[in-house]
Amino acid sequence: MEQSFAKKWESLPLNKVVLKEDNLRQIPELMKLYESYSKWEWRFGETPAFTNGLEHKFAWALVDVQFEVKKGVISKG
């Protein structure tokens, strides 16, 4: 993600700072966000429902797989 961001905005100067957990602990608001977004419930359980498809052409056939994801789990496929 970092590389894609840098490539998209390569014409602008990049001001990159990597914060470690110790740095975050010094700023309560950032630590609260870090803790919240580190939880499984937010990273996977709170993901919006979406559909996706994967397609691959073999010499013998075209395989197309469609699936729906709800709360980070494939619910229909």
N, C-alpha and C positions, 0 to 999 in steps of 0.2 A: 504494500500500500504506500509505503514511504517513497519507493522508487517511482511509482506511477504519479504520485503527487509532484515530486521533483521534476519529472519529465514534462508534465502538463504545464508547469509554471517555470520552466527553465530560463525563460527570458527575464525573470525577476530574481532579485537576490534572495537567497534562502537563509533564514535565521533559525537554525536548528538547535534545540536544547533538549537533551535527554535527562529526564528527571528520574531519580531513583526513589524508592519508597521512603528513605530517610529524608529526602527533600520534601516529599509530600507531607510528611508528618509535621513539618514546620508551618504548613499552610492548611489549617483545619478544613477550609472549604474544598480544597483540592483532594485532601485525604478522604473526605466524605464521598466525593464523586468516585474516587478510585475504588473505595470499598464497595460502593453501590454497583459499579460497572464490572467489578471482578466476580460477582456472584453468578452462579450457574443460572439462576432464575432470570437474570437480565440478559446474559449472553445467549442463552438458548431457549429458556422457557417463555420469554417475553417477545420472541421474534414474531413479526407479523405473519399471518397466513400467506402463503404464496404457492404458485404452481410453477413447475419447471419441466423441461423436456430435454432428453439427451438422445442424440441421433448418431448412428454409425453405419457406414456403408461397407458391407462385406462383399466379396466376390459373388456370393450366393444369395444375398438379400440385403435390404435396408432394414435396420432395426431401429425403432423409434419408441422410447420409453417416456411416458408422461407420468408425473406424480404431483400430489398435493402435500404440502407441509403445514402443520398447525402446531404451534408451540414447540418448534424444533424437532418434531417427530413426523415421519412420513405417515400420513393418515389415509391416503388413497393412492393406489398405483397400479 
